[in-house]
Amino acid sequence: MDNIREEVKTIFPYKNIKVDKTEADDIIAVICKHYHTTEKIVIISSDKDFQQLQLMPNIKQYSPLKKTFLECDNPKNFLLEHVLRGDSSDGVPNILSDDDVFINEDKRQKRITKNVITSLHEELQSGTIHERPNWERNKTLIDLSYIPVEYEDEILEQYNTEEIKGRKNLLNYFIDKKLKNLMEYIGDF
């Protein structure tokens, strides 16, 4: 991965941001948060987590797997449901389940039914959901607005100082790596 990152950094005309203890999701979210008012942003990813960023104007998401834009009708509700239901692909249990449910073979996630969701919505409306210890855990792990300020600052510093390289090295790179199929699309890079 380090070799690929170095090639992208030195050859391709893209900014290359890497901040320890952050994921690509964090970096994308911070850039969206700070530039959505001045730039139109398209996130190229099939990851459903990014739908919450559609809360901000000028942000769209394109899924290369589905070859279509992912449009979220209600990003606020999507985020709420995501926090309540957790995200097993990211190792985040639902709000009713213990932290170790995915690593302890004796445990299973508690089922979240429509009635449970309705009850949790009522707790949210009354403000009592904050009494659930797993609410904060899930908000912190799923809600991309919870990125710690020190990481946000470092991401922005790198983004603002990273130079975009020209395209002059692309042709030689494509030749060297025998990327004949991409040569006709070199202008798209």
N, CA and C of each residue as an Amber inpcrd file, in Angstrom:
protein
   567
   0.8200000  -1.1950000   0.0000000   0.0000000   0.0000000   0.0000000
   0.8670000   1.2640000   0.0000000   1.9820000   1.2010000   0.7240000
   2.8730000   2.3630000   0.7610000   3.4410000   2.6810000  -0.6190000
   3.7430000   1.6230000  -1.4070000   4.2500000   1.8410000  -2.7650000
   3.2020000   2.5420000  -3.6320000   1.9740000   2.0870000  -3.5460000
   0.8920000   2.7010000  -4.3330000   0.7090000   4.1510000  -3.9050000
   0.6920000   4.3920000  -2.6010000   0.5210000   5.7560000  -2.0920000
   1.6410000   6.6690000  -2.6060000   2.8680000   6.1580000  -2.6180000
   4.0050000   6.9570000  -3.0880000   3.8940000   7.2470000  -4.5860000
   3.4490000   6.2540000  -5.3700000   3.2500000   6.4810000  -6.8010000
   2.1750000   7.5360000  -7.0450000   1.0770000   7.4530000  -6.3170000
   0.0110000   8.4510000  -6.4720000   0.5440000   9.8270000  -6.1000000
   1.3130000   9.8990000  -5.0420000   1.8470000  11.1750000  -4.5540000
   2.8240000  11.8160000  -5.5450000   3.6640000  11.0100000  -6.1700000
   4.7210000  11.5730000  -7.0180000   4.3580000  11.6580000  -8.4970000
   3.3930000  10.8690000  -8.9610000   3.1170000  10.8080000 -10.3920000
   1.7700000  11.3950000 -10.7770000   0.7530000  11.1250000 -10.0060000
  -0.6060000  11.5210000 -10.3930000  -0.9390000  12.9380000  -9.9170000
  -1.8130000  13.6120000 -10.6450000  -2.1580000  15.0030000 -10.2990000
  -3.2550000  15.0960000  -9.2360000  -3.0330000  14.4530000  -8.0990000
  -4.0130000  14.4460000  -7.0150000  -3.3350000  14.8110000  -5.7000000
  -4.1180000  15.3700000  -4.8110000  -3.6180000  15.5770000  -3.4510000
  -3.6050000  14.2300000  -2.7530000  -2.6330000  14.0240000  -1.9030000
  -2.4680000  12.7580000  -1.2040000  -2.4090000  13.0690000   0.2840000
  -3.4650000  12.7530000   0.9980000  -3.5760000  13.0920000   2.4150000
  -3.5200000  11.8110000   3.2440000  -2.6220000  11.7980000   4.2190000
  -2.5200000  10.6570000   5.1400000  -2.2640000  11.2160000   6.5360000
  -3.1870000  10.9530000   7.4430000  -3.0610000  11.4120000   8.8200000
  -3.1880000  10.1880000   9.7240000  -2.1830000   9.9670000  10.5620000
  -2.2200000   8.8280000  11.4830000  -3.4940000   8.8560000  12.3180000
  -4.0120000   7.6700000  12.5880000  -5.2000000   7.4590000  13.4140000
  -6.4820000   7.9540000  12.7550000  -6.4420000   8.1890000  11.4420000
  -7.6690000   8.5380000  10.7170000  -7.8550000   7.5500000   9.5740000
  -9.0890000   7.4920000   9.0950000  -9.4170000   6.6800000   7.9340000
  -9.7830000   7.6150000   6.7920000  -9.8920000   7.0570000   5.5990000
 -10.2920000   7.8550000   4.4380000 -11.6390000   8.5330000   4.6950000
 -12.5570000   7.8410000   5.3800000 -13.8650000   8.4270000   5.7050000
 -13.7100000   9.7520000   6.4540000 -12.7920000   9.7750000   7.4210000
 -12.5650000  10.9710000   8.2190000 -12.0450000  12.1110000   7.3480000
 -11.0890000  11.7890000   6.4950000 -10.4750000  12.8030000   5.6400000
 -11.5070000  13.3770000   4.6730000 -12.2770000  12.5040000   4.0550000
 -13.3200000  12.9490000   3.1200000 -14.3520000  13.8060000   3.8440000
 -14.7610000  13.3910000   5.0360000 -15.7630000  14.1440000   5.7990000
 -15.2640000  15.5420000   6.1640000 -14.0190000  15.6510000   6.5820000
 -13.4560000  16.9490000   6.9610000 -13.3820000  17.8660000   5.7390000
 -12.9310000  17.3370000   4.6250000 -12.8500000  18.1570000   3.4100000
 -14.2530000  18.6110000   2.9900000 -15.2200000  17.7220000   3.0550000
 -16.6060000  18.0900000   2.7280000 -17.1220000  19.1820000   3.6650000
 -16.8830000  19.0070000   4.9390000 -17.3570000  19.9630000   5.9460000
 -16.8180000  21.3680000   5.6820000 -15.5760000  21.4560000   5.2700000
 -14.9380000  22.7650000   5.1240000 -15.0660000  23.3740000   3.7320000
 -15.4200000  22.5810000   2.7390000 -15.4470000  23.1160000   1.3740000
 -16.7910000  22.9930000   0.6750000 -17.8080000  22.4390000   1.3370000
 -19.0890000  22.2420000   0.6570000 -19.7880000  23.5560000   0.2910000
 -19.4440000  24.6390000   0.9480000 -20.0940000  25.9190000   0.6240000
 -19.4440000  26.6220000  -0.5610000 -18.2110000  26.2500000  -0.8880000
 -17.5070000  26.9240000  -1.9740000 -17.2110000  26.0070000  -3.1610000
 -17.3800000  24.7080000  -2.9940000 -17.0650000  23.7360000  -4.0480000
 -18.2080000  22.7460000  -4.1970000 -18.3850000  22.2600000  -5.4140000
 -19.2640000  21.1140000  -5.6290000 -18.3970000  19.8800000  -5.4380000
 -18.8600000  18.9690000  -4.6050000 -18.0590000  17.8030000  -4.2360000
 -18.7810000  16.5270000  -4.6620000 -18.0510000  15.6320000  -5.3250000
 -18.5720000  14.3080000  -5.6600000 -17.6610000  13.2830000  -4.9850000
 -18.2400000  12.4910000  -4.1250000 -17.5160000  11.4120000  -3.4480000
 -17.6920000  10.1580000  -4.3080000 -16.5900000   9.5720000  -4.7230000
 -16.6420000   8.3560000  -5.5290000 -16.4390000   7.1780000  -4.5870000
 -17.5330000   6.5680000  -4.1890000 -17.4720000   5.4510000  -3.2540000
 -18.8460000   4.7850000  -3.1790000 -18.8340000   3.4850000  -2.9580000
 -20.0800000   2.7430000  -2.7650000 -20.4340000   2.6280000  -1.2810000
 -19.5960000   3.1720000  -0.4100000 -19.7840000   3.0860000   1.0460000
 -20.9930000   3.9180000   1.4720000 -21.9830000   3.2470000   2.0450000
 -23.2170000   3.9300000   2.4290000 -23.0120000   4.9690000   3.5460000
 -21.9270000   4.8520000   4.2920000 -21.6600000   5.7970000   5.3820000
 -21.6350000   7.2440000   4.9030000 -21.2220000   7.4740000   3.6590000
 -21.0970000   8.8300000   3.1450000 -22.4450000   9.5070000   2.8950000
 -23.5240000   8.7460000   2.9190000 -24.8320000   9.3530000   2.6910000
 -25.1480000  10.4180000   3.7420000 -24.5960000  10.2690000   4.9440000
 -24.8350000  11.2650000   5.9850000 -24.2580000  12.6220000   5.5950000
 -23.2420000  12.6380000   4.7350000 -22.6280000  13.9060000   4.3210000
 -23.5440000  14.6940000   3.3940000 -24.5640000  14.0440000   2.8640000
 -25.5200000  14.7490000   2.0210000 -26.4070000  15.7100000   2.8270000
 -26.2110000  15.7320000   4.1360000 -26.8470000  16.7670000   4.9710000
 -26.3740000  18.1530000   4.5360000 -25.1460000  18.2070000   4.0210000
 -24.5460000  19.4670000   3.5720000 -24.8580000  19.6610000   2.0840000
 -25.1020000  20.9080000   1.6770000 -25.3630000  21.1550000   0.2530000
 -24.1050000  20.9390000  -0.5900000 -24.2970000  20.7400000  -1.8740000
 -23.2240000  20.5970000  -2.8690000 -22.4310000  19.3040000  -2.7440000
 -22.9650000  18.3080000  -2.0390000 -22.2580000  17.0360000  -1.9110000
 -23.0990000  15.9340000  -2.5490000 -22.4600000  15.2220000  -3.4650000
 -23.0960000  14.0840000  -4.1200000 -22.1810000  12.8830000  -3.9550000
 -22.7560000  11.7030000  -4.1410000 -21.9850000  10.4700000  -4.0320000
 -22.2690000   9.6020000  -5.2450000 -21.2030000   9.1660000  -5.8850000
 -21.3190000   8.2710000  -7.0330000 -20.7930000   6.8990000  -6.6440000
 -21.5960000   5.8710000  -6.9200000 -21.1950000   4.5000000  -6.6270000
 -20.6290000   3.8590000  -7.8910000 -19.3130000   3.5830000  -7.9060000
 -18.7470000   2.9200000  -9.0800000 -19.2410000   1.4760000  -9.2410000
 -19.6700000   0.8420000  -8.1510000 -20.1960000  -0.5160000  -8.2500000
 -21.5570000  -0.5370000  -8.9400000 -22.4110000   0.3920000  -8.5410000
 -23.7540000   0.4610000  -9.1220000 -23.8040000   1.3230000 -10.3730000
 -22.7250000   2.0850000 -10.6130000 -22.6350000   3.0090000 -11.7400000
 -23.7920000   4.0150000 -11.7480000 -24.0540000   4.5470000 -10.5670000
 -25.1200000   5.5270000 -10.4110000 -24.8350000   6.4060000  -9.1910000
 -25.5130000   7.5370000  -9.1260000 -25.4020000   8.3920000  -7.9510000
 -26.2620000   7.8250000  -6.8370000 -25.7370000   7.8480000  -5.6210000
 -26.5040000   7.4340000  -4.4420000 -27.1290000   8.6820000  -3.8420000
 -28.4270000   8.7690000  -3.9330000 -29.1230000   9.9320000  -3.3970000
 -29.8800000   9.5200000  -2.1520000 -29.6450000  10.2390000  -1.0980000
 -30.2920000   9.9630000   0.1820000 -31.4090000  10.9840000   0.3760000
 -32.6360000  10.5080000   0.4200000 -33.7840000  11.4090000   0.5570000
 -33.7950000  12.1570000   1.8840000 -33.3350000  11.4780000   2.9370000
 -33.3660000  12.0810000   4.2580000 -32.0710000  11.7390000   5.0060000
 -30.9820000  12.4840000   4.7310000 -29.6930000  12.1610000   5.3620000
 -29.7350000  12.1970000   6.8850000 -30.5470000  13.0790000   7.4440000
 -30.6400000  13.1680000   8.9140000 -31.2160000  11.8700000   9.4810000
 -32.2850000  11.3860000   8.8660000 -32.8970000  10.1410000   9.3170000
 -31.9770000   8.9490000   9.0420000 -31.2720000   8.9770000   7.9000000
 -30.3080000   7.9170000   7.5930000 -29.2680000   7.8210000   8.7080000
 -28.7220000   8.9630000   9.1050000 -27.6940000   8.9740000  10.1470000
 -28.2570000   8.4430000  11.4630000 -29.4420000   8.8880000  11.8400000
 -30.0590000   8.4250000  13.0810000 -30.2410000   6.9090000  13.0620000
 -30.8070000   6.3830000  11.9870000 -31.0260000   4.9390000  11.8720000
 -29.6870000   4.1870000  11.9130000 -28.6880000   4.7490000  11.2710000
 -27.3680000   4.1260000  11.2310000 -26.7690000   4.0470000  12.6380000
 -26.9220000   5.1090000  13.3970000 -26.4230000   5.1160000  14.7810000
 -27.1870000   4.0950000  15.6160000 -28.4990000   4.0230000  15.4570000
 -29.3030000   3.0800000  16.2350000 -28.9930000   1.6290000  15.8700000
 -28.8730000   1.3640000  14.5800000 -28.6700000  -0.0050000  14.1050000
 -27.2120000  -0.4530000  14.1350000 -26.2860000   0.4990000  14.2730000
 -24.8690000   0.1530000  14.2520000 -24.4090000  -0.1550000  12.8390000
 -23.2010000  -0.6420000  12.7250000 -22.6320000  -0.9520000  11.4170000
 -21.7010000  -2.1410000  11.5780000 -22.2300000  -3.3330000  11.3260000
 -21.4400000  -4.5500000  11.5490000 -20.2110000  -4.5870000  10.6400000
 -20.2860000  -3.9820000   9.4520000 -19.1200000  -4.0000000   8.5610000
 -17.9700000  -3.1710000   9.1260000 -18.2800000  -2.2200000   9.9990000
 -17.2460000  -1.4270000  10.6690000 -17.0370000  -1.8700000  12.1150000
 -17.6940000  -2.9560000  12.5200000 -17.5180000  -3.4830000  13.8700000
 -18.2460000  -2.6980000  14.9450000 -19.3110000  -1.9650000  14.5640000
 -20.0750000  -1.1760000  15.5310000 -21.4130000  -1.8740000  15.7720000
 -21.6210000  -2.3910000  16.9880000 -22.8860000  -3.0730000  17.2810000
 -24.0580000  -2.0890000  17.3540000 -25.2620000  -2.6250000  17.3060000
 -26.4200000  -1.7310000  17.4520000 -26.4650000  -1.1690000  18.8680000
 -27.3030000  -0.2040000  19.0600000 -27.3390000   0.5590000  20.3150000
 -27.7540000  -0.2900000  21.5230000 -28.3980000  -1.4330000  21.2730000
 -28.8490000  -2.2950000  22.3680000 -27.8110000  -3.3400000  22.7860000
 -26.7300000  -3.4500000  22.0090000 -25.7820000  -4.5540000  22.2060000
 -24.4720000  -4.0910000  22.8380000 -23.8040000  -5.0500000  23.4830000
 -22.5300000  -4.7900000  24.1510000 -21.4020000  -4.5480000  23.1520000
 -20.3530000  -3.9090000  23.6290000 -19.1810000  -3.6080000  22.8000000
 -18.5570000  -4.8540000  22.1710000 -18.5390000  -5.9580000  22.9270000
 -17.8070000  -7.1470000  22.4910000 -18.6650000  -8.1830000  21.7690000
 -19.8110000  -7.7810000  21.2760000 -20.7450000  -8.7290000  20.6770000
 -20.1660000  -9.4200000  19.4260000 -19.2640000  -8.7710000  18.7210000
 -18.7090000  -9.3600000  17.5070000 -17.4890000 -10.2460000  17.7740000
 -16.9110000 -10.1360000  18.9580000 -15.7190000 -10.9390000  19.2440000
 -15.9680000 -12.0250000  20.2880000 -17.0590000 -11.9320000  21.0030000
 -17.4100000 -12.9240000  22.0150000 -18.4170000 -13.9010000  21.4080000
 -17.9890000 -15.1380000  21.2230000 -18.8430000 -16.1460000  20.5770000
 -20.1200000 -16.4390000  21.3590000 -20.1420000 -16.1410000  22.6430000
 -21.3140000 -16.4130000  23.4690000 -22.3750000 -15.3230000  23.3730000
 -22.0490000 -14.2370000  22.6720000 -22.9870000 -13.1150000  22.5970000
 -23.5190000 -12.9370000  21.1880000 -24.7140000 -12.4120000  21.1120000
 -25.3510000 -12.0500000  19.8510000 -25.9100000 -10.6380000  19.9970000
 -26.0420000  -9.9590000  18.8690000 -26.6620000  -8.6340000  18.9190000
 -28.1270000  -8.7880000  19.2920000 -28.6270000  -7.8500000  20.0700000
 -30.0490000  -7.8280000  20.3710000 -30.7770000  -7.3340000  19.1300000
 -31.9020000  -7.9260000  18.8620000 -32.6610000  -7.6130000  17.6580000
 -33.2950000  -6.2330000  17.7530000 -33.2150000  -5.4990000  16.6470000
 -33.8820000  -4.1900000  16.5840000 -35.0490000  -4.3170000  15.6170000
 -36.2470000  -4.2750000  16.1730000 -37.4700000  -4.3730000  15.3680000
 -38.0280000  -2.9680000  15.1210000 -39.0770000  -2.8930000  14.3400000
 -39.7290000  -1.5930000  14.1000000 -40.2370000  -0.9960000  15.4070000
 -40.7620000  -1.8410000  16.2910000 -41.2550000  -1.3520000  17.5820000
 -40.1080000  -0.7790000  18.4180000 -38.9600000  -1.4440000  18.3720000
 -37.7950000  -0.9600000  19.1150000 -37.3480000   0.3860000  18.5320000
 -37.3240000   0.4910000  17.2030000 -36.9410000   1.7520000  16.5500000
 -37.9060000   2.8570000  16.9660000 -39.2010000   2.5610000  16.9880000
 -40.1970000   3.5530000  17.4170000 -39.9270000   3.9930000  18.8420000
 -39.6330000   3.0410000  19.7260000 -39.3440000   3.3450000  21.1280000
 -38.0730000   4.1970000  21.2430000 -37.0510000   3.8620000  20.4440000
 -35.8040000   4.6340000  20.4770000 -36.0200000   6.0560000  19.9450000
 -36.8780000   6.1850000  18.9410000 -37.2190000   7.5250000  18.4360000
 -37.9020000   8.3510000  19.5290000 -38.7590000   7.7040000  20.3130000
 -39.4270000   8.3970000  21.4260000 -38.3980000   8.8320000  22.4720000
 -37.4320000   7.9650000  22.7550000 -36.3630000   8.3180000  23.6940000
 -35.5460000   9.4980000  23.1610000 -35.3360000   9.4970000  21.8750000
 -34.5900000  10.5900000  21.2590000 -35.3590000  11.9030000  21.3980000
 -36.6550000  11.8590000  21.1310000 -37.4990000  13.0600000  21.2410000
 -37.5410000  13.5930000  22.6730000 -37.5840000  12.6860000  23.6440000
 -37.6760000  13.1110000  25.0440000 -36.3050000  13.4490000  25.6390000
 -35.2420000  13.1090000  24.9090000 -33.8960000  13.3980000  25.4020000
 -33.3320000  12.3300000  26.3110000 -34.0630000  11.2410000  26.5140000
 -33.5910000  10.1990000  27.4280000 -32.6360000   9.2120000  26.7510000
 -32.5390000   9.2730000  25.4380000 -31.6490000   8.3340000  24.7410000
 -30.1970000   8.5480000  25.1530000 -29.8680000   9.7400000  25.5920000
 -28.5010000  10.0450000  26.0190000 -28.1100000   9.2790000  27.2830000
 -29.1080000   8.7150000  27.9640000 -28.8270000   7.9040000  29.1420000
 -28.3210000   6.5100000  28.7650000 -28.5180000   6.1350000  27.5150000
 -28.0350000   4.8250000  27.0510000 -26.5360000   4.9270000  26.7810000
 -25.7320000   4.0920000  27.4340000 -24.2770000   4.1950000  27.2480000
 -23.8440000   3.9460000  25.7990000 -24.5700000   3.1250000  25.0840000
 -24.1830000   2.8010000  23.7220000 -24.5710000   3.8780000  22.7090000
 -25.3900000   4.8220000  23.1030000 -25.7500000   5.9350000  22.2100000
 -24.5050000   6.7520000  21.8780000 -23.7710000   7.1480000  22.8930000
 -22.5590000   7.9500000  22.6590000 -21.5010000   7.1400000  21.9130000
 -21.3710000   5.8730000  22.2540000 -20.4190000   5.0150000  21.5380000
 -20.7210000   5.0300000  20.0440000 -21.9760000   4.7770000  19.6990000
 -22.3430000   4.7040000  18.2840000 -22.2810000   6.0610000  17.5980000
 -22.6890000   7.1250000  18.2800000 -22.5950000   8.4720000  17.6860000
 -21.1380000   8.7810000  17.3590000 -20.2670000   8.4940000  18.3030000
 -18.8490000   8.8020000  18.1220000 -18.2360000   7.9840000  16.9910000
 -18.6250000   6.7220000  16.8640000 -18.0160000   5.8400000  15.8690000
 -18.6410000   5.9480000  14.4770000 -19.8780000   6.4120000  14.3900000
 -20.5790000   6.4320000  13.1050000 -20.7640000   7.8370000  12.5440000
 -21.0930000   8.7860000  13.3960000 -21.3650000  10.1500000  12.9460000
 -20.0560000  10.8410000  12.5690000 -19.9140000  11.1760000  11.2920000
 -18.6680000  11.7610000  10.8010000 -18.4470000  13.2010000  11.2490000
 -19.3930000  13.7670000  11.9790000 -19.1700000  15.1060000  12.5400000
 -18.4580000  15.0240000  13.8950000 -18.1670000  13.8140000  14.3650000
 -17.5080000  13.6070000  15.6580000 -16.0000000  13.3940000  15.5300000
 -15.4090000  13.8380000  14.4460000 -13.9680000  13.6780000  14.2620000
 -13.2580000  14.6540000  15.1980000 -12.3170000  14.1740000  16.0110000
 -11.6300000  15.0600000  16.9540000 -10.9560000  16.2480000  16.2390000
 -10.9970000  17.4020000  16.8750000 -10.4940000  18.6470000  16.2960000
  -9.0290000  18.5390000  15.8940000  -8.2100000  17.8730000  16.7160000
  -6.7860000  17.7880000  16.3760000  -6.5620000  17.0370000  15.0580000
  -7.3740000  16.0240000  14.7800000  -7.2540000  15.3110000  13.5070000
  -7.7890000  16.1740000  12.3640000  -8.8820000  16.8460000  12.6360000
  -9.4640000  17.7410000  11.6350000  -8.4530000  18.8150000  11.2290000
  -7.7930000  19.4070000  12.2060000  -6.7900000  20.4420000  11.9200000
  -5.6430000  19.8920000  11.0750000  -5.1800000  18.6900000  11.4090000
  -4.0660000  18.1010000  10.6580000  -4.4860000  17.7510000   9.2260000
  -5.7010000  17.2520000   9.0740000  -6.2180000  16.9440000   7.7320000
  -6.2720000  18.2130000   6.8910000  -6.8150000  19.2760000   7.4650000
  -6.9260000  20.5340000   6.7190000  -5.5590000  21.1270000   6.3980000
  -4.6320000  21.0170000   7.3310000  -3.2880000  21.5440000   7.0810000
  -2.6470000  20.8120000   5.8950000  -2.7460000  19.4920000   5.9020000
  -2.1830000  18.7230000   4.7860000  -2.9000000  19.0400000   3.4770000
  -4.2060000  19.1050000   3.5370000  -4.9860000  19.3800000   2.3240000
  -4.6130000  20.7360000   1.7290000  -4.4500000  21.7180000   2.5860000
  -4.1610000  23.0740000   2.1130000  -2.7120000  23.2790000   1.6780000
  -1.8060000  22.4230000   2.1260000  -0.4000000  22.5850000   1.7520000
   0.0580000  21.5890000   0.6880000  -0.6980000  20.5380000   0.4740000
  -0.3310000  19.5180000  -0.5120000  -0.4250000  20.1030000  -1.9160000
   0.6580000  19.9770000  -2.6500000   0.6950000  20.4790000  -4.0240000
   0.1640000  19.4240000  -4.9800000  -0.5320000  19.8840000  -6.0010000
  -1.0040000  18.9850000  -7.0460000   0.0730000  18.9340000  -8.1220000
   0.5230000  17.7230000  -8.4180000   1.5380000  17.5460000  -9.4490000
   0.8830000  17.6730000 -10.8190000   1.6780000  18.0250000 -11.8010000
   1.1780000  18.0810000 -13.1710000   0.9850000  16.6760000 -13.7290000
   0.5530000  16.6170000 -14.9680000   0.2980000  15.3330000 -15.6160000
   1.5040000  14.8450000 -16.4330000   2.6210000  15.5480000 -16.3790000
   3.7520000  15.2630000 -17.2610000   4.3500000  13.8680000 -17.0710000
   4.2160000  13.2780000 -15.8950000   4.8130000  11.9640000 -15.6400000
   3.8720000  10.7950000 -15.9550000   2.6220000  11.0940000 -16.2900000
   1.6430000  10.0270000 -16.4890000   1.9740000   9.1270000 -17.6780000
   2.3160000   9.7180000 -18.8150000   2.5700000   8.9120000 -20.0040000
   3.7070000   7.9210000 -19.7660000   4.8180000   8.3890000 -19.2220000
   5.9410000   7.4870000 -18.9370000   5.5530000   6.4120000 -17.9240000
   4.7570000   6.7690000 -16.9450000   4.2920000   5.8010000 -15.9470000
   3.4320000   4.7280000 -16.6140000   2.4910000   5.1430000 -17.4560000
   1.6200000   4.1860000 -18.1460000   2.4390000   3.2510000 -19.0410000
   3.4440000   3.8060000 -19.7150000   4.3120000   2.9880000 -20.5740000
   5.1120000   2.0080000 -19.7250000   5.7220000   2.5050000 -18.6600000
   6.5460000   1.6820000 -17.7790000   5.7430000   0.5360000 -17.1550000
   4.5050000   0.8180000 -16.7860000   3.6590000  -0.1880000 -16.1230000
   2.8020000  -0.9800000 -17.1120000   3.0090000  -0.7110000 -18.4220000
   2.2730000  -1.4260000 -19.4860000   0.7520000  -1.2760000 -19.3240000
   0.3200000  -0.0620000 -19.0990000  -1.1040000   0.2390000 -18.9130000
  -1.7030000   0.7570000 -20.2240000  -1.6070000  -0.0530000 -21.2590000
  -2.0710000   0.3280000 -22.5990000  -3.5400000   0.7240000 -22.6060000
  -4.3670000  -0.0110000 -21.8780000  -5.8080000   0.2620000 -21.8650000
  -6.1360000   1.6440000 -21.3090000  -5.2840000   2.1560000 -20.4250000
  -5.5490000   3.4650000 -19.8260000  -5.0080000   4.6200000 -20.6690000
  -4.1150000   4.3240000 -21.5960000  -3.4850000   5.4010000 -22.3800000
  -4.5080000   6.2660000 -23.0960000  -5.5450000   5.6440000 -23.6390000
  -6.5300000   6.4460000 -24.3680000  -7.3600000   7.3450000 -23.4320000
  -7.3060000   7.0870000 -22.1310000  -8.0470000   7.8910000 -21.1500000
  -7.1350000   8.8080000 -20.3350000  -5.9060000   8.9860000 -20.7790000
  -4.9240000   9.7390000 -19.9980000  -5.4370000  11.1520000 -19.6670000
  -6.2370000  11.7260000 -20.5150000  -6.8030000  13.0450000 -20.2570000
  -7.7920000  13.0810000 -19.1090000  -8.3000000  11.9110000 -18.7180000
  -9.2690000  11.8410000 -17.6140000  -8.5920000  11.8550000 -16.2490000
  -7.2590000  11.7300000 -16.2350000  -6.5510000  11.6730000 -14.9580000
  -6.1630000  13.0580000 -14.4880000
